[in-house]
Amino acid sequence: MSSSIHPAKGFSPGFSPGFSLVELLVSVVVGMLAIVFATRLFVSSEQNKAAAVGGSDSMQNGMLAMFSISNDAGQAGWGLNDTLLAGCDTTFSDTQGYVLPVVSRGGVDTTPLSPVVIESGGTASDRITLMAGSAMSGVGSERLRDNYAGAGSVNVATTQPFGFLQDSVVVLAPEPAGGKCAVAQLSDTPPGFTLNFAADGTRRFNRATLGNAYGAGQARVYNLGPVATLAFHTWSVANGNLLLRATDLAGTAATPAAVVDNVVAIKGQYGFDTRAANAFDPATGMQVGAWSTTMINADGDGVTGGAGDIQRIAAVRLAVIARSKMPEKPDPVTKQCSATTAPLTVFAGRSPATVAASAVTVNVDVIADWRCYRYRVFETIVPLRNAAWRP
């Protein structure tokens, strides 16, 4: 018997099973398209994620910065709201390096005690100082009993005055107002009616003398509370960080401490009560009549930046500009970023509605690729409640 081999059923002689070249090329093209679409989807997803995370970062940083500054503003002026103190040009020195901000008064530089001092940076970030004492007696004071001409102590009318304890910070203010005030630190608890402020090197605010002369019955001594809680705070921005110099935070009197990162600017405006002299009555409440980034002649006495103008600051308007942590990718064609295309504007709205806004443009080009970042603006208005609570 003979046998023969036949081709497999369904295949013609000479045909091998598998993919043809055309089918293989089609499969490769389809696979490449799938990879391209998947890559674009992944890149887009990462960009959206980066934008969302950056927005979250700027939200958190901006809110923390605003909370910190506005909390200071809410306490500003405590213990400084007597008309003899508020705006008084003050002799002040600190062995730890804190300095009072400078205010131009009729063209002359002064260092006044004030609930708020805004050193305008124009289109750049401002520097904002907020001051508050902590004495339980608020604006309690003692009248000077004897002349003071340059010693290390003063005599007051009351024996062992309430709240005047060792290391309390005190301010001597002339009465009536018009002269210079002076800050000192008590070196011991008064044994009687004598307040000692010896310059022994252990009290940071003491000098050999106060630097000013005061007559008997022509000055008052105010207690600002313990030195450890004297809240003179200066807020500023540098290199994308919110900075704080403070009298009550160790190591920050001369060198500021970084508080929040990715903050590119802070801005402030005074809210002045501009009512005429007869209508101005702080006891019935303060009213904002004008917003200004600098001091104005709010009391109409012809001198800009005087004590009367400082006593008419009813509120402070604050703005914080925070930046996202991660930059966005530039356009692949133009190679330019478009996350932010122009400087930002703050304080553009009316508040209250009857007071004209004073908008401020803020440049955020502190880094070369500033257009690649997204920014958030936070604004608030803080009434200076202690400005109305005055003796």
C-alpha positions as CSV (number, residue, x, y, z in Angstrom):
1,M,0.0,0.0,0.0
2,S,1.3,3.4,-0.8
3,S,0.6,6.6,1.1
4,S,0.7,10.3,0.3
5,I,0.8,13.6,2.2
6,H,-2.0,16.0,1.5
7,P,-2.0,19.8,2.4
8,A,-3.9,20.8,5.5
9,K,-7.5,21.3,5.0
10,G,-8.4,24.9,4.2
11,F,-4.9,25.9,3.1
12,S,-3.5,25.9,-0.3
13,P,-0.1,24.5,-1.1
14,G,2.8,26.9,-0.3
15,F,0.8,29.1,2.3
16,S,2.2,29.6,5.9
17,P,-0.1,30.7,8.8
18,G,0.7,34.2,10.5
19,F,0.4,38.0,10.0
20,S,1.1,39.7,6.8
21,L,3.4,42.7,6.6
22,V,0.4,45.1,6.1
23,E,-1.3,43.7,9.2
24,L,1.8,44.1,11.2
25,L,2.3,47.7,10.2
26,V,-1.3,48.5,10.9
27,S,-0.9,47.0,14.4
28,V,2.2,49.1,15.0
29,V,0.5,52.3,14.0
30,V,-2.5,51.6,16.2
31,G,-0.2,50.9,19.1
32,M,1.8,54.1,18.6
33,L,-1.4,56.1,18.5
34,A,-2.6,54.5,21.7
35,I,0.8,55.4,23.3
36,V,0.5,59.0,22.1
37,F,-3.0,59.4,23.5
38,A,-2.0,57.8,26.8
39,T,1.0,60.0,27.1
40,R,-1.0,63.2,26.4
41,L,-3.6,62.1,28.9
42,F,-0.9,61.4,31.5
43,V,0.8,64.8,30.9
44,S,-2.5,66.6,31.0
45,S,-3.4,64.8,34.2
46,E,-0.1,65.8,35.8
47,Q,-0.5,69.4,34.7
48,N,-3.9,69.6,36.2
49,K,-2.7,67.9,39.3
50,A,0.2,70.4,39.6
51,A,-2.1,73.3,39.1
52,A,-4.5,71.9,41.7
53,V,-1.8,71.2,44.3
54,G,-0.2,74.6,43.6
55,G,-3.6,76.3,44.1
56,S,-4.0,74.4,47.4
57,D,-0.5,75.5,48.5
58,S,-1.1,79.1,47.7
59,M,-4.5,79.0,49.4
60,Q,-3.0,77.5,52.6
61,N,0.0,79.9,52.7
62,G,-2.1,82.9,51.9
63,M,-4.7,82.2,54.6
64,L,-2.0,81.5,57.2
65,A,-0.2,84.7,56.4
66,M,-3.4,86.8,56.4
67,F,-4.5,85.2,59.7
68,S,-1.2,86.0,61.3
69,I,-1.2,89.7,60.3
70,S,-4.9,90.3,60.8
71,N,-4.6,88.8,64.3
72,D,-2.0,91.3,65.2
73,A,-4.1,94.1,63.7
74,G,-7.1,93.1,65.9
75,Q,-5.0,93.7,69.0
76,A,-3.1,96.7,67.8
77,G,-3.2,99.8,69.9
78,W,-3.9,98.2,73.3
79,G,-2.3,100.4,75.9
80,L,-1.3,103.0,73.3
81,N,-4.7,104.6,72.7
82,D,-4.4,107.6,75.2
83,T,-4.2,110.8,73.2
84,L,-0.9,111.6,75.1
85,L,0.6,108.3,73.7
86,A,-0.9,107.6,70.3
87,G,1.3,109.3,67.7
88,C,3.9,110.5,70.3
89,D,7.4,110.8,68.8
90,T,9.3,108.4,71.0
91,T,12.9,107.9,72.1
92,F,13.4,104.2,71.9
93,S,16.4,101.8,71.9
94,D,16.7,98.1,72.2
95,T,19.9,96.2,73.0
96,Q,18.4,93.2,71.0
97,G,18.1,95.3,67.9
98,Y,14.4,96.1,67.3
99,V,13.8,99.6,65.9
100,L,10.6,101.6,65.6
101,P,9.4,102.4,62.0
102,V,9.9,105.9,60.7
103,V,7.0,108.2,59.9
104,S,7.5,111.6,58.1
105,R,5.8,114.4,60.1
106,G,5.7,117.6,58.2
107,G,8.8,116.6,56.3
108,V,10.7,115.5,59.5
109,D,11.4,111.9,60.4
110,T,9.8,110.7,63.6
111,T,9.4,107.3,65.4
112,P,5.9,107.5,66.9
113,L,4.0,105.0,69.0
114,S,1.1,103.9,66.7
115,P,-1.2,101.0,66.4
116,V,-0.1,100.6,62.8
117,V,2.6,102.0,60.6
118,I,2.7,101.2,56.9
119,E,6.0,101.8,55.1
120,S,4.8,101.8,51.5
121,G,6.8,99.9,48.9
122,G,4.9,101.4,45.9
123,T,4.3,98.6,43.5
124,A,6.4,96.3,45.6
125,S,5.6,94.7,49.0
126,D,5.0,97.0,52.0
127,R,6.4,96.7,55.5
128,I,3.7,96.8,58.1
129,T,4.3,97.4,61.9
130,L,1.6,96.7,64.4
131,M,2.0,97.6,68.1
132,A,0.3,96.6,71.3
133,G,1.0,96.4,75.0
134,S,-0.3,93.8,77.4
135,A,-0.9,95.5,80.7
136,M,-4.0,94.4,82.5
137,S,-4.6,98.1,83.4
138,G,-4.9,99.0,79.7
139,V,-4.1,102.7,79.6
140,G,-3.6,103.2,83.3
141,S,-1.1,105.8,84.1
142,E,0.7,107.6,87.0
143,R,1.4,111.3,87.1
144,L,5.0,112.5,87.6
145,R,5.5,113.7,91.1
146,D,9.0,115.4,90.8
147,N,11.1,116.9,88.0
148,Y,13.1,114.5,85.9
149,A,16.3,115.8,84.4
150,G,18.4,112.7,83.6
151,A,18.6,110.2,86.4
152,G,17.8,106.4,86.4
153,S,14.5,106.8,88.2
154,V,11.3,108.9,88.4
155,N,8.9,109.6,91.3
156,V,5.2,109.2,90.7
157,A,2.3,110.4,92.8
158,T,1.1,106.9,94.0
159,T,3.0,104.6,96.3
160,Q,3.5,101.2,94.7
161,P,1.2,101.9,91.7
162,F,-0.9,98.9,90.6
163,G,0.6,96.7,87.9
164,F,4.0,98.4,87.8
165,L,6.2,95.4,88.4
166,Q,9.8,94.4,87.7
167,D,10.5,94.2,84.0
168,S,7.4,96.1,83.1
169,V,7.8,98.4,80.0
170,V,6.8,102.0,80.7
171,V,6.4,105.1,78.6
172,L,6.9,108.6,79.9
173,A,4.7,111.1,78.0
174,P,4.6,114.9,78.4
175,E,1.3,116.5,79.5
176,P,0.0,118.3,77.6
177,A,1.0,116.5,74.4
178,G,3.6,118.0,72.1
179,G,7.0,116.8,73.4
180,K,8.8,113.5,73.0
181,C,7.9,110.3,74.8
182,A,10.5,107.8,76.1
183,V,10.4,104.0,76.7
184,A,12.1,102.3,79.6
185,Q,12.0,99.0,81.6
186,L,11.6,98.8,85.3
187,S,14.6,97.2,87.0
188,D,12.6,96.3,90.1
189,T,9.1,96.4,91.6
190,P,8.6,99.9,93.0
191,P,9.4,99.9,96.7
192,G,7.4,103.1,97.1
193,F,6.6,105.9,94.6
194,T,10.0,105.5,92.9
195,L,10.2,103.8,89.5
196,N,13.7,102.6,88.8
197,F,15.0,101.9,85.3
198,A,18.7,101.2,85.8
199,A,20.9,100.8,82.7
200,D,22.7,97.8,84.1
201,G,22.9,95.8,80.8
202,T,20.1,93.4,81.8
203,R,17.2,95.5,80.8
204,R,17.0,95.8,77.0
205,F,15.2,99.1,76.7
206,N,17.2,101.1,79.3
207,R,19.8,103.8,78.6
208,A,21.8,105.9,80.9
209,T,19.0,108.5,80.8
210,L,15.6,108.8,79.2
211,G,17.0,111.4,76.9
212,N,14.2,113.9,77.7
213,A,13.4,116.2,80.6
214,Y,10.0,116.2,82.2
215,G,8.5,118.6,84.8
216,A,6.7,117.7,88.0
217,G,3.0,117.3,87.2
218,Q,3.7,117.7,83.5
219,A,4.1,114.1,82.5
220,R,2.5,110.7,82.9
221,V,4.0,107.3,83.1
222,Y,2.1,104.5,81.2
223,N,2.5,100.8,81.8
224,L,2.7,98.6,78.7
225,G,2.9,95.4,80.6
226,P,5.7,92.7,80.9
227,V,8.6,92.9,78.6
228,A,8.0,89.3,77.5
229,T,4.6,90.2,76.0
230,L,5.3,93.6,74.5
231,A,4.0,93.0,71.0
232,F,5.8,95.3,68.6
233,H,5.6,93.3,65.3
234,T,7.0,94.2,61.9
235,W,5.8,92.2,58.9
236,S,7.7,92.2,55.6
237,V,8.4,90.0,52.6
238,A,11.8,88.9,51.1
239,N,12.7,86.1,48.7
240,G,9.2,84.7,48.7
241,N,8.9,84.5,52.5
242,L,6.7,86.3,54.9
243,L,9.1,87.6,57.6
244,L,8.5,88.8,61.2
245,R,10.6,91.0,63.5
246,A,9.2,91.0,67.0
247,T,10.0,92.2,70.5
248,D,8.3,89.2,72.1
249,L,9.8,86.4,69.9
250,A,13.3,85.4,70.9
251,G,16.0,86.0,68.3
252,T,13.8,88.0,66.0
253,A,14.3,91.6,67.2
254,A,17.1,92.3,64.8
255,T,16.9,89.4,62.4
256,P,13.5,88.5,61.1
257,A,12.1,85.0,61.2
258,A,10.5,83.3,58.2
259,V,6.8,82.6,59.0
260,V,5.2,81.5,55.7
261,D,6.8,80.6,52.4
262,N,5.7,81.4,48.9
263,V,4.3,84.8,49.8
264,V,5.4,87.4,47.3
265,A,3.8,90.6,48.7
266,I,1.8,92.2,51.5
267,K,0.1,95.5,51.1
268,G,-1.6,97.8,53.6
269,Q,-3.8,100.9,53.6
270,Y,-4.8,103.2,56.4
271,G,-8.5,103.8,56.9
272,F,-8.8,107.4,58.2
273,D,-11.7,109.0,59.9
274,T,-11.8,112.3,58.1
275,R,-14.9,113.9,59.7
276,A,-14.5,117.6,60.6
277,A,-13.3,118.4,64.1
278,N,-16.8,119.0,65.5
279,A,-18.2,115.8,64.1
280,F,-15.2,113.6,65.1
281,D,-16.1,111.8,68.3
282,P,-14.3,108.5,68.8
283,A,-16.5,107.7,71.8
284,T,-19.4,107.2,69.5
285,G,-17.5,105.1,67.0
286,M,-14.8,105.6,64.3
287,Q,-15.8,105.9,60.6
288,V,-13.6,105.3,57.6
289,G,-13.8,108.3,55.3
290,A,-10.7,107.7,53.1
291,W,-8.2,104.9,52.3
292,S,-4.6,105.7,51.8
293,T,-1.3,103.9,51.5
294,T,0.5,106.8,53.1
295,M,-0.2,109.2,55.9
296,I,-2.6,112.1,55.1
297,N,-3.6,115.3,56.9
298,A,-6.7,113.6,58.3
299,D,-7.3,116.0,61.2
300,G,-7.0,119.2,59.1
301,D,-4.3,120.8,61.2
302,G,-2.0,121.3,58.2
303,V,0.6,118.8,59.2
304,T,0.7,115.4,57.5
305,G,1.7,112.5,59.8
306,G,1.0,114.3,63.0
307,A,-0.3,112.7,66.2
308,G,-3.8,113.8,65.4
309,D,-3.6,111.9,62.1
310,I,-2.5,108.7,63.8
311,Q,-5.4,109.1,66.2
312,R,-7.8,109.1,63.3
313,I,-6.8,105.7,61.9
314,A,-10.0,103.8,62.3
315,A,-9.1,100.6,60.4
316,V,-6.4,99.0,58.3
317,R,-6.9,97.3,55.0
318,L,-4.6,94.3,54.3
319,A,-3.7,92.2,51.3
320,V,-1.6,89.1,51.0
321,I,-0.4,87.7,47.6
322,A,0.6,84.1,47.7
323,R,2.2,82.1,44.9
324,S,1.8,78.4,43.9
325,K,4.7,76.2,44.9
326,M,5.2,74.5,41.5
327,P,5.5,76.4,38.2
328,E,3.4,75.4,35.2
329,K,4.9,74.2,31.9
330,P,5.5,76.8,29.2
331,D,3.7,76.6,25.9
332,P,5.6,74.1,23.7
333,V,5.3,76.4,20.6
334,T,5.9,79.9,22.1
335,K,8.0,78.7,25.0
336,Q,6.2,81.2,27.1
337,C,4.2,80.7,30.3
338,S,0.7,82.2,30.5
339,A,-0.4,81.2,34.1
340,T,-0.1,84.9,35.0
341,T,0.2,87.5,32.4
342,A,0.0,90.9,34.2
343,P,0.6,92.6,37.5
344,L,-2.1,92.1,40.1
345,T,-4.4,94.7,41.6
346,V,-5.6,94.9,45.2
347,F,-7.9,97.2,47.1
348,A,-10.1,97.8,44.0
349,G,-13.4,97.4,45.7
350,R,-15.4,100.0,47.7
351,S,-15.6,99.3,51.4
352,P,-17.7,100.8,52.8
353,A,-19.7,101.5,49.7
354,T,-19.7,105.3,50.3
355,V,-15.9,105.5,50.4
356,A,-13.9,105.6,47.2
357,A,-11.5,102.7,46.6
358,S,-7.8,103.4,46.2
359,A,-6.6,100.5,44.0
360,V,-3.0,99.5,44.1
361,T,-1.1,97.6,41.4
362,V,1.4,95.0,42.7
363,N,4.3,93.7,40.6
364,V,5.0,90.0,41.3
365,D,8.0,89.8,38.9
366,V,10.4,89.0,41.8
367,I,11.6,86.0,39.8
368,A,12.4,85.7,36.2
369,D,9.8,83.0,35.4
370,W,7.0,84.7,37.4
371,R,4.5,84.2,34.5
372,C,4.7,80.4,35.1
373,Y,3.1,80.7,38.6
374,R,-0.4,81.2,39.7
375,Y,-1.2,83.7,42.4
376,R,-3.9,84.2,45.0
377,V,-4.9,87.5,46.5
378,F,-6.4,87.6,50.0
379,E,-7.9,90.9,51.3
380,T,-9.5,91.9,54.6
381,I,-10.3,95.0,56.6
382,V,-9.6,95.1,60.3
383,P,-11.2,97.8,62.5
384,L,-8.7,99.1,65.0
385,R,-11.0,98.6,68.0
386,N,-8.6,100.1,70.5
387,A,-8.5,103.4,68.5
388,A,-12.0,104.2,69.8
389,W,-11.5,102.8,73.3
390,R,-9.5,105.8,74.6
391,P,-9.7,107.6,77.9
